[in-house]
């Protein structure tokens, strides 16, 4: 494998640096045994990407996406891991599957997204399945071939429904993989099908809430922390949410202000406990939606009171113009990772297929600071050079050595994916935790 630049941590404000990495490294056997037990009780998502922030004193996920759209940014060296993970995940479905349809977003002009789609289809084909792309574009009446800068091409075909099955032409798949996050709603054509659909329609952003996911993640971390004697806060971002809010009409602000103040105080107490010399902050996010929209950084209640019209407008809607009516108030986690000679801030994004870590990349931004959202215009992606697929730390190296840091990221990503699996089950966080109590 070619040598790759890997971000370094700036540690001046990092508190007890390496605490998480070294603890996970020393408990690898218990961790892997615990994960194996968990998979007996839940059905994992088909694929997942997890945004992670490493503050040195704390490492935690800040977003979990069940419709990942960055397969073109993965290190191609580890394509074989993706292929094997696809085979294993589909085998675990215990269904006779040979033909697969991928239903994409409607981003026909977004060439980066189409590159992702082309790579995803290529991986599934190499795993031994026949694949077609079924588009839900209203004006698509015949197959459309789009040639990409990489030399790849994607062929979009119009989807038709006959009875309780979807097909393209005469191609009738046994499995439908959604690469469309359903932000604008659940298409009627996808309802009540006899075919398997993954991820579940209920996990689309028209119905899914980030607060529900992080409630499950919190429960997962409590179980995990007890199992390996780790304070869950070190891997779990605190959060709160409140009722309806309308940023343009300034309705619901008092609830927002109250919860921001309470969460900041809660963070300060943990900072005091671990002697973290940083200023607490929170991220206010739309409770559903993706693409880094509807997010702002807040260090004090006055910042909410003083929002200008431009800021309110930016928070009022997300992807496809969907109105924001609920928000997640999440503990802000600094990123102390830097990339390149100009020290651009960076954060890892880890990809999983089934419950296997298959790679990832760094999201890098040269004009954002360590406490800001990096998923915004101006970001770029750098391949993440995983060692041994994040599974095998090297006890002879320092806790922050590349292999050990990547192992840590893989553990955090799998915890987030496990939370999503429990979320998919439709049970409450407490009930889901109870179902897997034998693992602790």
Secondary structure, 3 states (H helix, E strand, C coil): CCCCCCCEECCCCCCCCCHHHHHHHHCHHHHHHHHHHHCCCCCCCCEEEEEEEECCCCEEEEEEECCCCCHHHCCHHHHHHHHHHHHHHHHHCCCCCCEEEEEECCCCCCHHHHHHHHHHHHHHHHCCCEEEEEECCCCCCCCEEEECCCCCEEEEEECEEECCEEEECCEECCEEEEECCCCCCCCHHHCCCCCEEECCHHHCCCCCCHHHHHHHHHHHHHHHHHHHCCCHHHHCCCEEECCCCECCCCECHHHHHHHHHHHHHHHHHHHHHCCCCCCCCEEEEECCCCCCCCEEEECCHHHHHCCCHHHHHHHHECHHHCECCCEEEEECCCCCEEECCCCEEEEEEEEEECCEEEEEEEEEECCCCCCCCCCCCCCEEEECCCCHHHCCCCCCCCCCCHHHHHHHHHHHHHHHHHHHHHHHCCCCHHHHHHHCHHHC
